[in-house]
Amino acid sequence: MIVPPNGYTAVGPPETPIDWLAFLQGKLTEGRADRNKYTAYYEGEQQKLVFAQARYKTAFRDLFNDWRDNFCGLIIDSATERMKVEGFRVPSEGKLNSEAKEFWQRNSLDSLSNAVHLDAMVQGKAYVIVWADKQGEPTIQPVSADEMVVQYKPGSSTELEAAARFYLDSWGRSWVTLWTNEYVYEVPLGENQWEAGTKNKNPMKVVPVVPFHNRSRINGDPYSDLHNVIPLQDAVNKTTSDALLASEFAAWPQRWVTGLEIRVDDNDNVIEPYKIGEDKLLQAEDEKTQFGQFEAADLNNYVVFVNLLVQHLSSVSRTPSHYFLVNQGNAPSGEAIISAEAGLVSKVKERMLYFGEAWEQVIRLCFLIKKDKRATEFSLETVWADPEYRTEAQHIDSLLKLKQLNVPEEMLWMRAGFSASEIETFREMRKADAKAAKEVAELGPQEQGPTAPGGDKTAAMAKKPPQGNSGNMSRKLHEVK
């Protein structure tokens, strides 16, 4: 059942643009609460004070209002910071594709691509729209899952049947656009009546939207990387809140006294008998009076429990434990760090597999706009920077071993971390070196002897006996008689 804003109802699959917009808007609002929750946890804006009793939360609201102990941002950032697209390669061309690199640079995707990866891992999905500008050049625009929604063709998990964007600008004006394979339906900016939109033919004949789904299953929706982390994060917050409460009430030793007369004032309020201080002496006239103190609470128990929860966070998210400083801040080194980060590297490579396919589709759509035959180049590959952190010595040593296996130098340059522009500069420098070497070779060998420039001087120097501390005998042997 579809219920658009104008009250129109329809039964069955959407047929008109209004039906499609109503249907897709319903899908968009379904997961909004979860997306907002994941975003809040990533940014550390979730509930901070989780005390056992409400009166403690009221008492400490002002004291700990800005306090947060959030690991969700660390878990996401530790993966996204290792995802960097170096370029795109068509195997038949043997090098990084220069046109694809131009599409990438023109649309500032060196930085915006990270935002796409970040949103996809936090909210579970993100989108990219590919369209042509007034000059016919491809534009690539990342869009949040809060604004974009898609519908796949029946029975397909890759081909889109429709997509819609519901955008609200800074002035509160709405902008609604619908894409199908046949047409594009646009509602004018600021117009709330969907019937006022215009329908135009889709020149690309495909839905120009590419979903970036975070590890979606065959029969399941993509999910956030924080889905299994949030319960543990809540437990960390609860335990830390309890530790803060204990530090206020029980971390200092409480003193007691017995056998002392309790005095009250005129209003029946108990008068405090002593002002406790390090320069104060407690005394009483009655010999039966006894003084003592309770043991202070051991806050180390909370530390141990928080460390246990953090280790569970490390295991569930596949984030190395030394990122959480559970080893007293001592990070591993050498082979130990490679072993410790193996799970994180595998996780990043898995995300690269999903996101790489999406970026390849984006580049193919760019070629489609340019009417280039590579729009159907399904062998196109996304080239990623190495996600594994190693020492410079280890990295170069591994590259030298690969060179012994006759791996091409340009591939080794990419593995070394050089950018596409730097590799292009290397090519030009090698051409210049080869040209200079050729010019020197064409000069041929230089003449020797009296006829050559400076020949007499050269010949004389050749006959000169060796100098130095060789002794008189050496000079006599080379003396010309």
DOMIVEX-138874 format. One record per residue (C-alpha): residue number from 1; residue in three letters; x, y, z. Coordinates in Angstrom, 1 decimal. Layout:
N
  nr rest      X      Y      Z
 NUM  ala      X      Y      Z
...
REM end
This chain:
481
  nr rest      X      Y      Z
   1  met    0.0    0.0    0.0
   2  ile    1.4    3.4   -1.0
   3  val    0.2    6.6    0.6
   4  pro    1.7    9.7   -1.0
   5  pro    1.4   13.1    0.7
   6  asn   -1.6   14.0   -1.5
   7  gly   -3.7   11.1   -0.2
   8  tyr   -3.5    9.0   -3.3
   9  thr   -3.3    5.3   -2.7
  10  ala   -2.2    2.5   -5.0
  11  val   -2.0   -1.2   -4.7
  12  gly    0.9   -3.2   -6.3
  13  pro    4.3   -2.1   -7.7
  14  pro    4.8    1.7   -8.3
  15  glu    4.0    2.8  -11.8
  16  thr    3.9    6.6  -11.8
  17  pro    6.6    9.0  -10.5
  18  ile    4.4    9.9   -7.6
  19  asp    3.9    6.3   -6.7
  20  trp    7.7    5.7   -6.9
  21  leu    8.5    8.7   -4.7
  22  ala    6.0    7.7   -2.0
  23  phe    7.2    4.1   -2.0
  24  leu   10.9    5.1   -1.8
  25  gln   10.3    7.8    0.8
  26  gly    8.7    5.0    3.0
  27  lys   11.9    2.9    2.6
  28  leu   14.0    5.9    3.5
  29  thr   12.3    6.6    6.8
  30  glu   12.3    2.9    7.9
  31  gly   16.0    2.8    9.0
  32  arg   16.4    6.5    9.9
  33  ala   16.4    5.8   13.7
  34  asp   19.1    3.2   13.5
  35  arg   21.3    5.5   11.3
  36  asn   20.9    8.3   13.7
  37  lys   21.9    6.0   16.6
  38  tyr   25.0    4.8   14.8
  39  thr   26.0    8.3   13.9
  40  ala   25.6    9.4   17.5
  41  tyr   27.8    6.6   18.8
  42  tyr   30.5    7.3   16.2
  43  glu   30.6   11.0   17.2
  44  gly   30.4   10.2   20.9
  45  glu   27.1   11.9   21.5
  46  gln   25.3    8.9   22.9
  47  gln   24.1    8.8   26.6
  48  lys   27.1    9.5   28.7
  49  leu   26.0    9.1   32.3
  50  val   24.5    5.6   33.0
  51  phe   24.3    5.5   36.8
  52  ala   22.3    2.8   38.7
  53  gln   20.0    5.4   40.3
  54  ala   18.5    8.5   38.7
  55  arg   19.5   10.7   41.7
  56  tyr   23.2   10.1   41.0
  57  lys   22.7   11.2   37.4
  58  thr   21.0   14.4   38.6
  59  ala   23.7   15.0   41.2
  60  phe   26.6   14.6   38.7
  61  arg   25.1   16.0   35.6
  62  asp   27.0   19.3   35.7
  63  leu   30.2   17.7   36.9
  64  phe   30.4   15.1   34.1
  65  asn   28.2   16.6   31.5
  66  asp   31.0   16.7   28.9
  67  trp   32.6   13.4   29.9
  68  arg   32.7   10.6   27.3
  69  asp   34.6    7.4   27.0
  70  asn   33.9    6.5   23.4
  71  phe   35.7    3.8   21.4
  72  cys   33.3    3.7   18.5
  73  gly   35.1    6.4   16.6
  74  leu   38.4    4.7   17.1
  75  ile   37.1    1.4   15.7
  76  ile   35.8    3.0   12.5
  77  asp   38.7    5.4   12.0
  78  ser   41.3    2.6   12.4
  79  ala   39.9    0.9    9.3
  80  thr   38.9    3.9    7.1
  81  glu   42.3    5.6    7.5
  82  arg   43.9    2.6    5.7
  83  met   41.5    2.8    2.7
  84  lys   43.1    4.9    0.0
  85  val   42.3    4.5   -3.7
  86  glu   45.4    5.0   -5.8
  87  gly   43.7    4.7   -9.2
  88  phe   42.1    2.4  -11.7
  89  arg   43.7   -0.1  -14.1
  90  val   42.5   -1.8  -17.2
  91  pro   44.6   -5.0  -17.4
  92  ser   44.9   -4.7  -21.2
  93  glu   46.5   -1.2  -20.8
  94  gly   49.1   -2.3  -18.4
  95  lys   49.1    0.9  -16.3
  96  leu   46.9    3.2  -14.3
  97  asn   44.1    4.7  -16.5
  98  ser   44.8    8.4  -16.9
  99  glu   41.1    9.2  -17.9
 100  ala   39.8    7.6  -14.7
 101  lys   42.4    9.5  -12.7
 102  glu   41.2   12.7  -14.3
 103  phe   37.5   11.9  -13.3
 104  trp   38.7   11.2   -9.8
 105  gln   40.8   14.4   -9.4
 106  arg   38.2   16.6  -11.1
 107  asn   35.6   15.7   -8.5
 108  ser   38.0   16.0   -5.4
 109  leu   37.6   12.3   -4.6
 110  asp   41.0   12.1   -2.9
 111  ser   39.2   13.4    0.2
 112  leu   35.5   12.8   -0.6
 113  ser   36.1    9.1   -1.2
 114  asn   37.1    8.7    2.5
 115  ala   33.8   10.3    3.5
 116  val   31.9    7.7    1.4
 117  his   33.8    4.8    3.1
 118  leu   33.2    6.4    6.5
 119  asp   29.5    6.9    6.1
 120  ala   29.1    3.3    4.7
 121  met   30.9    1.8    7.7
 122  val   29.0    3.9   10.2
 123  gln   25.5    3.9    8.8
 124  gly   25.8    0.7    6.7
 125  lys   25.4    2.3    3.4
 126  ala   26.3    5.4    1.3
 127  tyr   25.6    6.5   -2.3
 128  val   27.3    8.2   -5.2
 129  ile   25.5   10.0   -8.0
 130  val   27.1   10.2  -11.5
 131  trp   25.8   12.8  -13.9
 132  ala   27.0   15.2  -16.6
 133  asp   27.6   18.9  -16.1
 134  lys   26.8   21.6  -18.6
 135  gln   30.1   20.9  -20.5
 136  gly   29.3   17.2  -20.7
 137  glu   32.0   16.2  -18.1
 138  pro   31.1   13.5  -15.5
 139  thr   30.3   14.8  -12.0
 140  ile   30.6   12.4   -9.1
 141  gln   28.6   13.4   -6.0
 142  pro   28.6   11.4   -2.7
 143  val   25.3   11.4   -0.9
 144  ser   24.3   10.3    2.6
 145  ala   21.9    7.4    3.2
 146  asp   19.8    9.9    5.1
 147  glu   18.9   11.5    1.7
 148  met   19.1    8.7   -0.9
 149  val   17.3    5.4   -1.3
 150  val   17.3    2.8   -4.1
 151  gln   15.2   -0.1   -5.3
 152  tyr   16.7   -3.2   -7.0
 153  lys   15.1   -4.9   -9.9
 154  pro   13.1   -8.0   -8.9
 155  gly   15.4  -11.0   -8.5
 156  ser   18.6   -8.9   -8.8
 157  ser   21.0   -7.7   -6.2
 158  thr   23.1   -5.5   -8.6
 159  glu   20.7   -3.8  -11.1
 160  leu   18.7   -0.8   -9.9
 161  glu   15.2   -0.2  -11.0
 162  ala   14.8    3.2   -9.4
 163  ala   16.5    5.7   -7.0
 164  ala   15.3    8.9   -5.3
 165  arg   17.0   11.7   -3.4
 166  phe   15.1   13.7   -0.8
 167  tyr   17.3   16.7   -0.1
 168  leu   16.7   19.6    2.3
 169  asp   19.0   22.6    1.9
 170  ser   20.2   25.0    4.5
 171  trp   17.2   27.2    4.1
 172  gly   14.7   24.4    4.6
 173  arg   13.7   24.0    1.0
 174  ser   13.1   20.5   -0.3
 175  trp   14.5   19.1   -3.5
 176  val   13.2   15.8   -4.8
 177  thr   14.6   13.8   -7.7
 178  leu   13.7   10.4   -9.0
 179  trp   15.7    8.3  -11.5
 180  thr   14.6    5.3  -13.5
 181  asn   16.1    3.7  -16.6
 182  glu   13.6    5.5  -18.7
 183  tyr   13.2    9.0  -17.2
 184  val   14.3   11.5  -14.6
 185  tyr   11.6   13.2  -12.5
 186  glu   12.5   16.4  -10.8
 187  val   10.4   18.4   -8.3
 188  pro   11.3   22.1   -8.4
 189  leu   13.4   23.4   -5.5
 190  gly   11.2   24.4   -2.6
 191  glu    8.1   22.8   -4.1
 192  asn    6.3   20.5   -1.7
 193  gln    3.7   19.2   -4.2
 194  trp    5.3   16.2   -6.0
 195  glu    2.8   16.6   -8.8
 196  ala    4.6   19.8   -9.8
 197  gly    7.6   17.9  -11.0
 198  thr    8.8   17.6  -14.6
 199  lys    9.6   14.3  -16.4
 200  asn   12.5   14.1  -18.8
 201  lys   14.1   11.3  -20.7
 202  asn   17.1    9.7  -19.0
 203  pro   20.0   10.1  -21.5
 204  met   22.1    7.5  -19.7
 205  lys   19.4    4.8  -19.9
 206  val   20.5    3.5  -16.5
 207  val   20.0    4.6  -12.9
 208  pro   23.1    6.8  -12.3
 209  val   23.3    5.9   -8.6
 210  val   25.9    3.5   -7.1
 211  pro   25.2    2.1   -3.6
 212  phe   28.2    1.5   -1.3
 213  his   26.9   -1.2    1.0
 214  asn   28.9   -2.3    4.0
 215  arg   29.2   -6.1    3.8
 216  ser   25.7   -6.8    2.8
 217  arg   24.4  -10.4    2.9
 218  ile   22.6  -12.3    0.1
 219  asn   19.2  -12.1    1.9
 220  gly   20.0   -9.3    4.4
 221  asp   20.5   -5.6    4.5
 222  pro   24.0   -4.0    4.9
 223  tyr   24.8   -3.2    8.5
 224  ser   26.9   -0.8   10.4
 225  asp   30.3   -1.8   11.8
 226  leu   29.0   -0.5   15.2
 227  his   26.0   -2.9   15.3
 228  asn   27.8   -5.4   17.6
 229  val   30.0   -2.8   19.3
 230  ile   27.3   -0.6   20.9
 231  pro   26.3   -3.0   23.7
 232  leu   29.9   -3.3   24.8
 233  gln   30.3    0.4   24.5
 234  asp   27.3    0.9   26.8
 235  ala   28.8   -1.5   29.3
 236  val   32.1    0.4   29.3
 237  asn   30.2    3.7   29.9
 238  lys   28.2    2.1   32.8
 239  thr   31.3    0.7   34.5
 240  thr   33.2    3.9   34.1
 241  ser   30.2    5.8   35.5
 242  asp   30.2    3.5   38.6
 243  ala   33.9    4.1   39.0
 244  leu   33.4    7.8   39.0
 245  leu   30.7    7.5   41.6
 246  ala   32.8    5.3   43.8
 247  ser   35.7    7.8   43.5
 248  glu   33.4   10.5   44.9
 249  phe   31.9    8.5   47.8
 250  ala   34.2    5.7   48.7
 251  ala   37.7    6.4   47.4
 252  trp   38.5    8.3   50.6
 253  pro   38.6    6.4   53.9
 254  gln   35.6    7.2   56.0
 255  arg   36.2    7.7   59.8
 256  trp   33.9    6.6   62.6
 257  val   33.6    7.2   66.4
 258  thr   31.7    5.4   69.2
 259  gly   30.9    6.4   72.7
 260  leu   30.7   10.1   71.9
 261  glu   27.8   12.2   72.9
 262  ile   25.8   13.5   70.0
 263  arg   25.0   17.1   70.3
 264  val   22.3   19.0   68.4
 265  asp   21.5   22.7   67.9
 266  asp   18.3   24.6   68.6
 267  asn   16.8   23.2   65.4
 268  asp   17.7   19.6   66.3
 269  asn   20.4   19.5   63.6
 270  val   23.4   17.3   64.5
 271  ile   26.5   19.4   65.3
 272  glu   29.6   18.1   63.6
 273  pro   32.0   17.3   66.5
 274  tyr   35.3   17.6   64.6
 275  lys   36.8   19.4   61.6
 276  ile   38.9   16.6   60.1
 277  gly   42.3   17.7   58.7
 278  glu   45.9   16.5   58.7
 279  asp   46.8   19.1   61.3
 280  lys   43.8   18.2   63.6
 281  leu   43.9   15.9   66.6
 282  leu   40.8   13.9   67.5
 283  gln   40.3   13.6   71.3
 284  ala   37.5   12.8   73.7
 285  glu   37.2   13.1   77.5
 286  asp   35.3    9.8   77.9
 287  glu   37.8    6.9   78.0
 288  lys   35.2    4.6   76.4
 289  thr   35.2    6.7   73.2
 290  gln   36.8    4.9   70.3
 291  phe   38.0    6.1   66.9
 292  gly   38.5    4.2   63.7
 293  gln   38.1    4.3   59.9
 294  phe   36.7    2.2   57.1
 295  glu   38.9    1.0   54.3
 296  ala   38.8    3.0   51.0
 297  ala   37.2    1.4   48.0
 298  asp   39.6   -0.3   45.6
 299  leu   39.0    1.4   42.2
 300  asn   41.4   -1.1   40.6
 301  asn   38.5   -3.6   40.3
 302  tyr   36.8   -1.2   37.9
 303  val   40.0   -0.8   35.9
 304  val   40.2   -4.6   35.5
 305  phe   36.6   -4.9   34.4
 306  val   36.8   -2.1   31.9
 307  asn   40.0   -3.7   30.4
 308  leu   38.0   -6.9   30.1
 309  leu   35.2   -5.1   28.2
 310  val   37.7   -3.4   26.0
 311  gln   39.3   -6.7   25.1
 312  his   35.9   -7.9   24.0
 313  leu   35.6   -4.7   21.9
 314  ser   38.9   -5.5   20.3
 315  ser   37.9   -9.1   19.5
 316  val   34.4   -8.2   18.1
 317  ser   35.6   -5.3   16.0
 318  arg   38.9   -6.9   15.0
 319  thr   40.8   -3.8   16.2
 320  pro   44.3   -4.5   17.7
 321  ser   44.3   -4.4   21.4
 322  his   47.2   -2.0   21.6
 323  tyr   44.9    0.6   19.9
 324  phe   42.9    0.6   23.2
 325  leu   46.1    0.8   25.3
 326  val   45.1   -2.3   27.3
 327  asn   48.8   -3.2   27.4
 328  gln   49.6   -0.2   29.5
 329  gly   50.4    1.7   26.3
 330  asn   53.2   -0.5   25.2
 331  ala   52.7   -1.0   21.4
 332  pro   54.3   -4.1   19.8
 333  ser   57.0   -3.7   17.2
 334  gly   58.5   -5.6   14.3
 335  glu   56.9   -8.9   13.5
 336  ala   54.7   -8.7   16.6
 337  ile   52.8   -5.6   15.2
 338  ile   52.2   -7.4   11.9
 339  ser   50.7  -10.3   13.8
 340  ala   48.7   -8.1   16.1
 341  glu   47.2   -6.1   13.2
 342  ala   46.5   -9.1   10.9
 343  gly   42.8   -9.1   11.8
 344  leu   42.4   -5.4   11.1
 345  val   44.2   -5.7    7.8
 346  ser   42.0   -8.6    6.8
 347  lys   38.9   -6.6    7.7
 348  val   40.1   -3.6    5.6
 349  lys   40.8   -5.8    2.6
 350  glu   37.3   -7.3    2.9
 351  arg   35.8   -3.8    2.8
 352  met   38.0   -2.9   -0.1
 353  leu   36.5   -5.8   -2.0
 354  tyr   33.0   -4.4   -1.6
 355  phe   33.8   -0.7   -2.0
 356  gly   36.2   -1.4   -4.9
 357  glu   33.4   -2.9   -7.0
 358  ala   31.3    0.2   -6.3
 359  trp   34.0    2.6   -7.4
 360  glu   34.6    0.6  -10.6
 361  gln   30.9    1.0  -11.4
 362  val   31.3    4.7  -10.8
 363  ile   34.1    5.0  -13.3
 364  arg   32.2    2.9  -15.9
 365  leu   29.3    5.4  -15.6
 366  cys   31.8    8.2  -16.2
 367  phe   32.9    6.5  -19.3
 368  leu   29.3    6.1  -20.3
 369  ile   28.8    9.8  -20.1
 370  lys   31.9   10.3  -22.3
 371  lys   30.5    7.7  -24.8
 372  asp   33.7    5.7  -24.3
 373  lys   33.7    2.0  -25.1
 374  arg   35.2    1.4  -21.7
 375  ala   31.8    1.9  -20.2
 376  thr   31.5   -1.9  -20.5
 377  glu   35.0   -2.7  -19.4
 378  phe   34.2   -5.1  -16.6
 379  ser   37.8   -6.1  -16.1
 380  leu   38.5   -2.6  -14.7
 381  glu   40.3   -2.9  -11.3
 382  thr   40.5   -0.5   -8.3
 383  val   44.0   -0.1   -7.2
 384  trp   44.3    0.5   -3.4
 385  ala   47.2    1.6   -1.3
 386  asp   48.7   -1.2    0.9
 387  pro   46.6   -1.3    4.1
 388  glu   49.4   -2.9    6.1
 389  tyr   51.7   -0.7    8.2
 390  arg   55.3   -1.9    8.1
 391  thr   58.7   -0.3    8.9
 392  glu   60.4    1.3    5.9
 393  ala   63.2   -1.4    6.0
 394  gln   60.7   -4.2    6.0
 395  his   58.7   -2.7    3.1
 396  ile   61.7   -2.0    0.9
 397  asp   63.2   -5.4    1.6
 398  ser   60.0   -7.1    0.5
 399  leu   59.9   -5.0   -2.7
 400  leu   63.5   -6.0   -3.5
 401  lys   62.6   -9.6   -3.2
 402  leu   59.6   -9.1   -5.5
 403  lys   62.0   -7.5   -8.0
 404  gln   64.0  -10.7   -8.0
 405  leu   60.8  -12.4   -9.2
 406  asn   60.8  -10.0  -12.2
 407  val   57.9   -8.0  -11.0
 408  pro   57.7   -4.9  -13.2
 409  glu   59.1   -1.7  -11.7
 410  glu   55.9    0.3  -12.1
 411  met   54.1   -2.3  -10.0
 412  leu   56.8   -2.1   -7.3
 413  trp   56.5    1.7   -7.4
 414  met   52.8    1.4   -6.6
 415  arg   53.5   -1.1   -3.9
 416  ala   56.0    1.3   -2.5
 417  gly   53.2    3.9   -2.0
 418  phe   54.1    6.4   -4.7
 419  ser   51.0    8.2   -6.1
 420  ala   49.9    8.0   -9.8
 421  ser   51.3   11.5  -10.5
 422  glu   54.7   10.6   -9.0
 423  ile   54.8    7.4  -11.1
 424  glu   54.1    9.5  -14.2
 425  thr   56.9   11.8  -13.2
 426  phe   59.2    8.8  -12.9
 427  arg   58.3    7.7  -16.4
 428  glu   59.2   11.1  -17.8
 429  met   62.4   11.2  -15.8
 430  arg   63.4    7.8  -17.2
 431  lys   62.7    9.0  -20.7
 432  ala   64.9   12.0  -20.1
 433  asp   67.7    9.8  -18.8
 434  ala   67.4    7.5  -21.7
 435  lys   67.6   10.4  -24.1
 436  ala   70.7   11.8  -22.4
 437  ala   72.4    8.4  -22.5
 438  lys   71.6    8.1  -26.2
 439  glu   73.1   11.5  -26.9
 440  val   76.3   10.6  -25.1
 441  ala   76.6    7.3  -26.9
 442  glu   76.2    9.0  -30.3
 443  leu   79.3   11.2  -29.5
 444  gly   81.5    8.0  -29.8
 445  pro   84.9    7.4  -28.2
 446  gln   87.3   10.4  -27.8
 447  glu   90.6   10.5  -29.7
 448  gln   93.9   10.1  -27.8
 449  gly   97.4   11.2  -28.7
 450  pro   99.1   14.4  -30.1
 451  thr   96.2   15.1  -32.5
 452  ala   93.6   15.1  -29.8
 453  pro   92.8   18.3  -27.9
 454  gly   95.5   18.5  -25.2
 455  gly   97.2   15.4  -26.6
 456  asp  100.8   16.4  -25.9
 457  lys  100.0   17.1  -22.3
 458  thr   98.2   13.8  -22.0
 459  ala  101.0   11.9  -23.4
 460  ala  103.5   13.6  -21.2
 461  met  101.4   12.8  -18.1
 462  ala  101.3    9.1  -19.2
 463  lys  105.1    8.9  -19.3
 464  lys  105.6   10.6  -15.9
 465  pro  106.8    8.2  -13.2
 466  pro  104.6    7.6  -10.3
 467  gln  104.9   10.0   -7.5
 468  gly  104.7    9.6   -3.8
 469  asn  106.7    7.5   -1.3
 470  ser  107.7    4.8   -3.7
 471  gly  111.4    5.3   -3.0
 472  asn  114.5    6.0   -5.2
 473  met  114.5    2.6   -6.8
 474  ser  111.0    3.2   -8.3
 475  arg  112.2    6.5   -9.8
 476  lys  115.3    4.9  -11.3
 477  leu  113.2    2.2  -12.9
 478  his  111.1    4.7  -14.7
 479  glu  113.9    7.2  -15.5
 480  val  114.3    7.8  -19.2
 481  lys  117.8    7.3  -20.3
REM end
